[in-house]
Amino acid sequence: MASCWADADRRQRKSTSPKGHAQDVSHSLERNISPRVGTWSMGAITAPVLLEVLAPVEKRGVVETAHRVRQAAARVDRSC
């Protein structure tokens, strides 16, 4: 998912987002989403699945991280 996000981010922002930002978001996706659904196709990750995956992130007390990961996941192209 992180590589799909990076590709989508480059297309949407035309490479204007800072490199550090892209690395931070990719790392956050890898850490918080990929362990649970990393091998799934993007089309298989529905909103309820994403909320279920993010529940443990919220329980860790990092609600802002969960919010940002959800936003990043929403920007991922469903064709990945």
C-alpha positions in Angstrom: 0.0 0.0 0.0 2.8 2.4 0.8 4.3 2.2 -2.7 0.8 2.7 -4.2 0.4 5.8 -2.0 3.8 7.1 -3.1 2.8 6.7 -6.8 -0.6 8.3 -6.2 1.0 11.2 -4.2 3.5 11.9 -7.1 0.7 11.9 -9.6 -1.6 14.2 -7.5 1.0 16.6 -6.3 3.3 16.5 -9.4 6.3 15.8 -7.1 5.8 19.0 -5.1 5.4 17.4 -1.7 8.7 17.3 0.3 10.6 14.1 0.2 10.6 13.8 3.9 6.8 14.0 4.0 6.5 11.2 1.5 8.9 9.0 3.5 7.0 9.7 6.7 3.6 8.8 5.2 5.0 5.6 3.5 6.6 4.5 6.8 3.3 5.2 8.7 1.3 3.1 6.2 3.9 0.3 6.3 3.8 0.3 10.1 0.1 0.7 10.8 -1.7 -0.9 7.8 0.6 -3.2 5.9 0.9 -5.8 8.7 -2.8 -6.5 8.5 -3.7 -6.0 4.9 -0.3 -5.6 3.1 -0.9 -8.5 0.7 -4.5 -7.5 -0.2 -5.4 -5.7 -3.4 -6.5 -2.1 -2.9 -10.0 -2.9 -4.1 -10.4 -5.4 -1.3 -9.7 -2.8 1.4 -13.1 -1.3 2.1 -14.0 1.5 4.5 -15.1 -1.0 7.3 -11.9 -3.0 6.9 -9.8 0.1 7.1 -11.6 1.3 10.2 -11.0 -2.2 11.8 -7.3 -2.0 10.9 -7.0 1.5 12.4 -8.8 0.6 15.7 -5.6 -0.8 17.3 -3.7 2.4 16.3 -6.4 4.5 18.0 -6.2 2.2 21.1 -2.4 2.9 21.3 -3.5 6.5 21.9 -2.2 7.9 18.7 -5.5 9.1 17.3 -3.9 11.8 15.1 -1.7 9.1 13.5 -4.8 7.0 12.8 -6.5 10.0 11.2 -3.5 10.8 9.0 -3.1 7.2 8.0 -6.8 7.1 7.0 -6.4 10.2 4.9 -3.3 8.8 3.2 -5.1 5.5 2.5 -8.0 7.4 1.0 -5.7 9.0 -1.5 -4.4 5.7 -2.7 -5.5 4.8 -6.3 -7.9 1.9 -6.1 -6.3 0.4 -9.2 -3.1 -0.7 -7.3 
